[in-house]
C-alpha cells in the first residue's frame, strides 16, 4: 500500500455545528491561542492534558476580555462535540445544574469540569473560519474584512465577520479549504520542541514534533480510511501504518511525529468528505416519503420536493454526524415521518415554502436554511438546531443547542438546557416554551439526552453587533398569543401530555380558554334547543368555522392531513 491509498477528510459536524458563525473576539487569535497552550501547561494538572473550566474562565475573562457567558458557551459546546457524552450523562448533568439556584455555587460546579486542552485549542482555532475571507484570505492570509468590504460585514462585540457567514452554514468545500490552508498552523499550536534535535545548531533548532495525543486531538476534525476499505480509521492509527510512516513523519523510537511532515502528509491525503452534502446528492438514495394528502392533488398543481439520504453508505458505528438526510424545495406540502432512516440523522432542510414538516424521531442535528412560511415540528435533537436565512418560520423543538442567524419573523418553541444563541442579522424573533407532545416523545428524549430541566428557552445569548438593549431583536411570546400545539397523528407510546411544565402565565391562559370552552358547552347544553334548532345552530357554527379556516389559511393545513396515519408515520 502506498501513501496515496490513504484518504483523509474534514469532518462536517464540528464545522457546521461546532463553530459559531460570527467573527470571534479579536483577542481570540492565533498568537493568543498559542499562549493559552503555554499558560495551561504551566498550570499543571488543572491545565494539561485536560483544561479545567476554572483555568479557561480566568484566561477568557481576565486576559482575553471575553464575557463569562461567551467563555462558558465555547467551553460547553467544545466539551459536547469532542466527548460525545452518553444520553444518561447529559440528562444527569443538566439536572444537577438545574438544582443549583445560586450563581456562585453553580460556577463552582462548572469550574470542576474539564475538556481536552489540545481539542479545545483546535476548537478555538476553528472559530477563525468566520474571521477570514474564504476566497482571498485562505490563500493570502489576510484577515477579513478589508476596507473595501466593510459594508458587507457584521460584528461580534464590534468585530467584523462576513455577513454571508451569518446567513448560512458554510459548505463542506469551505471547510476543506480552511483545513488545507491552515493545517500547518494548527499542528504548530499543538507541537513541542523535539528534544532529540535540540542543541544541534541553528539549522535544527526549530524542529517541532507532535505527540500521539496531539495527533489524536486532530482526529476531532479529521477522519480517514484506506481506500480499499469502507471502515473509518482513527487519524493516529492511520498515520502510524507502516507504509505511510515515512510520509506522516512518525518515529517509532520516540512515538512522535514531525510536525512539518505530518502537516504535509495530511495535505497530500486530503480529499472531499465522502459523507458531505454533495456526495449525498450525487450518490445517495432518493427517498420517496409520502406527502400527506398527495393523492388528492394533481401533479400539475404542485412541485414535489426532493429528499435524499446517504444512510446506506455510512458505517453503522459512525452514524453520528455522518448519516444525512437532505430535504430541498418542499413547497406547499405536509411531510410526517418517524423511521429508522430518520433516527439520529443530520437533517438539512433547504428552501421549504408554505409547508408543514413533522420529523418525529430522535435526530442528531438539524439545519433549516432559507425557508419561508413553514412550520417544523422536530423530534428531540441530540446536538444542534441551526436556523439561517428564514422568514416567517415556526420551529417546535427539544434540542441541546440552538442558534439562529439572518432570519426574521420566526417563532421558536424550545426546550433546551443551554441558552439559545441569537446571532447577527435577525429581526422580530419570538421565543416561547415547548408546547406539544407525541406518543414516543419521552422515549425519544431519553435516547437524545434531552431532559425536562433546565429549560432556558427565555434566556437567549445575543452575539453580534446588531443587539441593543433598548431595541432587542427578540421578545417573549405574549400569553394571549400562546396556544398548545396538537400533533395530528396517532403513534404507539406512553407520552400523554407535554413532558415539561409550562410557565405559570402560559398555563393560566390555557386554563382560562378551557374554562371559556366549558362554559360555552354548558350554555349550549342548557339552552333547551329543539332537534331542528340544534341542527340549524350546528350548521351556523360550522359555516363560521370554515370561513375562519379560509381567512387564516388553516384550511390548506387541514386539507393536507387527509391521508390515514399508517401511510405517513412509519417505524422502519
N, C-alpha and C positions, 0 to 999 in steps of 0.2 A: 504494500500500500504506500503510495506517495503522499506528500503533504497536500497535494491538490485534491485528494479524495476526501478531505475533511471539509465540512461546511460549518460555518458559524454565522449566526444571525442575531439581530437585535430583537429582544422580546417586545411585544407590542404593549402589554398591560402596564409595565412600570412607567412608560412614557405617556400612554393615553390616559391613565387614571391616577398615576402617582405624581406627575408634575402638575403644578398649579399654573394655568395659562394666564399669568400676569407676571410682568418683569419682577425679579427678586430685588430686594433691597440692594443698593449699590455696594454696600459693605460686604454683601454675601458674594464676593468674587473669588477668583481662583487663588489669589495671594492669601486672602484671609482663610479660605478653606484649608490651604496648606498649613497655616498657623494653627488651625483647630486640631489637626493631627498631632502636631508637636506639643501643643498645650495639653491635650488629653493624655498623651503618653506620659507626660511629666506628672500627671495626677495619679499615676499608679493604677491600682485595680479599679478605681472609680471612673477611670477614663479609657482604659485599654485592657483587654481586647473589646470589652463591652463598655460603651459610654453610658453613664448614668444620666438621668434627666437633670439632676441637680447640677452637674458639671456643664451640660449643654445650656441649661437655663442661665447660668452665670455668664457663659460665653455670649449667648444670644442677646441677653438683655443689657449686660454691663459693658460688653466690648463691641458688639455689632449694632447695639441700639435697636434691636427688634422688639416688638411688643411681646408680652408674655403669651397672649393669645396666639400670635403667629408662631412663636417658638414651640408651643405645645402642639399646634396643628402640624408643623413639619415633623415633629418627633413621633406623634402617634400614627401619622399617615405612613411614615417610613417603617415603623415597627410592624404595622399590619401587613404591608406588602412584602417585607423581607422575611417575616417569620411565619406567615400564613397560620395563625393560631387556630385551634380547633373550635368548632361552634360552641362547645361547652365552655371553653376558656373565655371566649368573647362574652358570652352571656354572664358568666360569673364575675368577670372584671367590671362589666358595665353595672351590674347590681351593686357591687361593692362601692363604686364611685357614687352611685345614686343615693346611698345611705349615709353619706358624709355631707351634711349641710354646711359645715364650717369651711370657709375657703382655705384657711391656713392648714387645717387638718387634711383637706383634700390635696393640697400642694405637697404635704409630707408623703402621702401615698404615691403621688406622681413622681416625686424625686427618687423613689426606690426602684423605679422602672428603668430598664436598660435596653440598649439596642447595639448591634454590632457597629463599632466605630468605622470600620472600613466601608461597610454597606451604607452607613449614614453619610459618609463623605461623598460616596458616589451619588447618593440621592440628592444631596445639596448641589452637587455639580450639575446634575441633570436639570435643575431649575434654570440654568444658564440658557437652556433651549429657547426661552422666551425673552432673553436679553439680546440675542444676536440675530442678524439678518440671515435667513436661510439661503438666500441667493448669493450674497456677496461676503458676508462675514465668515461663513464656513470655509470660504476659500482664502479670504484675505485677512481674517482675524479681527476685523473692525467690529466695534460694538454698535448696536442699533440703539437709537436712531442717529443717522447723520442729520446735519442741519436741514438738508433738502427734504427729509422725510418726516420732519417733526409734526406736520399737520396730520399725519396718519397714525399717530401713536396715542396710547393712553398709559397710565402710570400706576405704580404701587407706591403709596406714600409719597407721591410726587415724582416717581421714577418712570421712565418710559418703557413701553413694550409695544410690539407690533399689534395694531388693532385687530388684524386678521387672526392673531393668536387667541384673542378673547372671544371670537365668534364661532370658532370651530376647533375640533381636535386636529392637531397637525397629523398628516398622514404618515404611513409607515416609511415611505421613502425619505421623508424629512428626518425621521429617527435614524435611519440608515446613514444618511449624510452626516448627521451630528456625531455619531459614534466613529464613523470612518475618519472624520477630520479632527476628532478630539480624543481618540483612544490613547494617543501618546501622552497627552496632558493628564488624563485620568490615571494611567499607570504611574506617572510621576508622583501623583498625590499619595499613592499607596507604597511607593518604592522606598527602599532604605539603601544606605551606602553598603557596598559589598566589602565585607571585612577582609576577604582574601585578596582583594585587588587594591586595598588602601595602602598608602605608604610606598607605592611603586613608581612615584613620579607624577608629573602633571598630566601625562597622557592618559593615565587610567584613574586619576583621582576622582573623576565624576561618574565612574561606573556605578549603576544602580541595579538592585536586584529586587525581585518580588517574592514574597513568601508564598507558601501554598495557601495560607489563609487569605492573602490579598487576591490571589487568582480566584479562589473560591468566592470571594465577595463580588468580583466582577461577573460571576455567574448569576447575580441578581438581574443583570440587564442583558446577558448574552447566553444563548443556548447553542447546541450544535449536535452533529452526528456524523458518523462515517457514511459516505454516500451509498454504500452497498447495504446499509441497514436502515430500517424505519424507526429504530429506537433512539430516543434522545439520550445524550450522554452528558453528565456534568462537565462544565468547562475545564476544571482542573484535571479530571480524568482524561479528557480529550487531549489536553496539552501535554500529558505525560506518556502518551502512546509512543512506543519505541520508534516507529517510522517517522514521527514528526518532531521528536525531541530536538533535533539539530536545528529546526526552524523556530520552534517555540522558545528556544533558549533555556531548556531545562537542564539542570545539573544534578545528576544522581547523588554525587558526593555531598553537596550542600542542601539538596532538595529545595532549591530555589530556581527562579527564572531570571534571565537577563531581561530587565525592563524594556530595553530598546528592542531586543529580538522578539520579545513576546508581543509588543505592540505591532511590529511589522508582520508577524505571523497572523495576528487577528485580522489586520487589514487585507492580507493576502487571501484569507479564507472567507472573508465576509461576503455573504450573499443575501438576497432579499428573503425576508421571513416567509417560510412556506405556509404559515397559518395566518397571513395578513388578509386584509380586505380584498386586494387584487387577486390573490391566489384563490380566495373563496369564490369570487365572481367567475374566475377563469375555469377552475376545475372542481368547484363544489357541486353539490346536488341541489337541483331546483326542487323546492318544496311546494306541494300542491295542497296547501292548507285550504279548507273550505272557507269562503267568505260567507258570513251569516246572511241569509236571505238572498244568496246569489242566484238561485234557480228562478227566483221571481223577477229577475231583471234581464232585460235584453242585453246581449253582448255589445250592442251598439250604443247602449246608454251609459256605459261606464268603462273606464280603463282599469284593467286588473293590475294590482301591484305585483312587484317581483320579490320573491323570498328565496333565499339560498342558504345552505349550510355547508361547512367543511367537516361535520361531525364524523364522517366515515374515514377521514384522513388523519384524525388526531389520535395518538396512542391513549388508551384508557387511563394510564397513570399520569397523563399530562393534560387532562381536560381543562383544569382551571386556567383561565387566561388565554387558552388556545382554541377551544371549541367556540365557534362563532355562528351566529345567525344574522343575516343581513336582510332588512325589510326596506324596500325602496319604492317610493311613489305609490303608496297605498292611498287611494283617493275615493272618498265617499263610500267607504266600506266599513263593515264591522268584522273584526277578527277576534275570535275567542279560542284560546289554546291552553292546554295543560298536558304536557307529554314528556317522555323520556328524552327526546331530542332537544327539547327546550331547556330541560333541567340543567342548571349550572353552566349555561351558555353565556358568552358575552354577546349581547344583542345590540345591533346598530340599527336604529330607526331613522330613516332619511327621507325628507320631503313627503311626509304624510299630511294629507289635507282633508278636512271635513270627515274625519273617521273616528271610530271608537275601537280601541285595541286593548284586549284583555289577555295578558300573559300571566296565567295563574299557576306558575311553577317557581320553585326557588331558582334564582338567577345569580350569575357571578357579577357582572357589571352591565350597565345599560347606557348607551349614548343616544340622545334624542336631538337630532340636528335638523334645522331648517323646516320644522313642522309648523302647520297653521291650523287653527280651528279644530283641534283634535283633543280627545280625552284618552289618556293612557292609564290603565289600571294594572299595576305590576305586582307580581308575587314578591316575596322578600328578596332583596338584593344584597348578597353577601359582602360586596365591596362598595362600588360607587355608581351613582346615577349622575351623569353629566349632561346638562341641557345647554344647547348653544344655538343662537340664531333663530329662536322660535317666537311665534306670535299667537296670542290667544289660545294657549295650550293649558289644559288641566292635567296634573300628574298626581296620582294617588299611589304612594309607595312607602313600604317599610324598607329602610336601607341603612347601611353603616355610614357611608359618606354621601354627601350631596353637594353639587356645585352647579351654578347657573351663570351664563355669561351671554351678552349680546341679545337678550330676549326682552319682550315687552308683553304686558297684559297677560301674564301667566299666573295661575293659581296652583299652589303646591300644598297638598295634603300629606304631611310627612309624619313618619315615626322613625326617629333617628337618634342614636346615642351621642352623636357629635354635632357640633354647631354647623348648620348649612352654610356653605360658602357662597356669598353673593358677590360676584366678581364685576368686571367693568362692562360698561355699555348696556346696562339693564335699565328698565323703566317700568314702573307700576307692577311690581311683584307682590302678590298676595300670599301670605303664609297662614296655614290653618292646620289643625291637628288631624291625624289619620282618622278616617270616619267610615270605614267599610269592613266587611269580612266575607270570607267564603269558607266552605266546609273544611278545606285542608289547610287553612291559613296557619294555625298554631303549629301543626306538624312541619310545614314549610319554614316557619320562623326558626324552629329548633334546628333544622338542617342548615340554615344560613347563619346561625349565630346571632340572630336579632331578637333581643328580649323586649319586654314592655317598659323597662326602666333603665336609664332615664330617657325621656323624650324631649330633646332640645329643639323642637320644631320652631319655637318662637324666639330663639336666641341666635340669630344669624351672625356670622362673622363677615363683615364687609371689607373687601380688599380691592383697592383701586382708587383712582383719582376723583371719580365722579360720585363719591359718597360724602354728603354733607349732613351734619346733624340737623340743621334747620330745614333741609329738604331731602329726606330719605327716599330712596328708590323703592323701598318695600314698606308694607304695612300689614297689620294683623287683620284677618278677615272679620268684619263685623258680625256679631252674633245673629243679627237679623237676616244675614245672607247665608247662614250656615244650615245645611241640611245633611242628614246622614245619606250615604250612597248605598244603593242596593245592587249587588252583583246578580244579574238576572239568569243565573244558571244553577242547576242543582248538581252537586257533586257528593261523593261519599266522604264523610269526615265528621269530626266531633266538634268543630268550632260552630257555635250557635249565635255568637254576638261579637261585637268589636272587642278584641282581647285587651285593649288598653283603655283606661278610664278617660273620658272626655273632661276637659277643664270645666269647672263648675258653671261658668257663664253660658257655655255652649249647651251643656246638658240641661240647664234650666230652660233655655229657649226651646229645645226639642220637647221637653216635658210640657211646656206651655202650649205648643202646637198640638201635641197629642191630646191635651185636655180640651182644646177647641174642637178637635175632631170628635171626641167622645160626646161632647155637649151637643154638637150638630146631629150626631146619630141618634141620641136620645130624644132630641127635639122632633126629628122626623118620625121616630117610632111612636112618640106620644101625641102626634098631631091628629091621629084618628082618621087618616085618609082612606077613602074607598079604594077598591082594586083599580078602578079606572083612573082615579086621581093619582095613585102611586105610579101607574104606568106613564101617565102624562108627565108627572114630575120627574121620573127617571129619564124619559126621553129628553126633557129640557136640560137636565144636568149633563147628560151625555153630549148633547149638542154644544153646550157651552164648553165642555171639556175638549171636544175636538177642535173648536175654534181656538182655544188656548194652546193646544198642541201645535197647530199650524202656525200661530203667531210667534211662538217661542222657538220653533224649529225642532221640537222634540218628536214630532210625528215621524220624521225620517228615521230617527233613532229607534223608535218602537217598530216601525215597518221592517227594519233590518234584523229584528230579533224573532223572526217567524220560523226559523229552522229549528227542528227539535234538538234538544240538548245533545243527544248522542252523536250528532253529526259535527259538533263543534268542540266539545270538551272530551279529550281522549287521554287515557293513561296508556302510553305505549313506549 
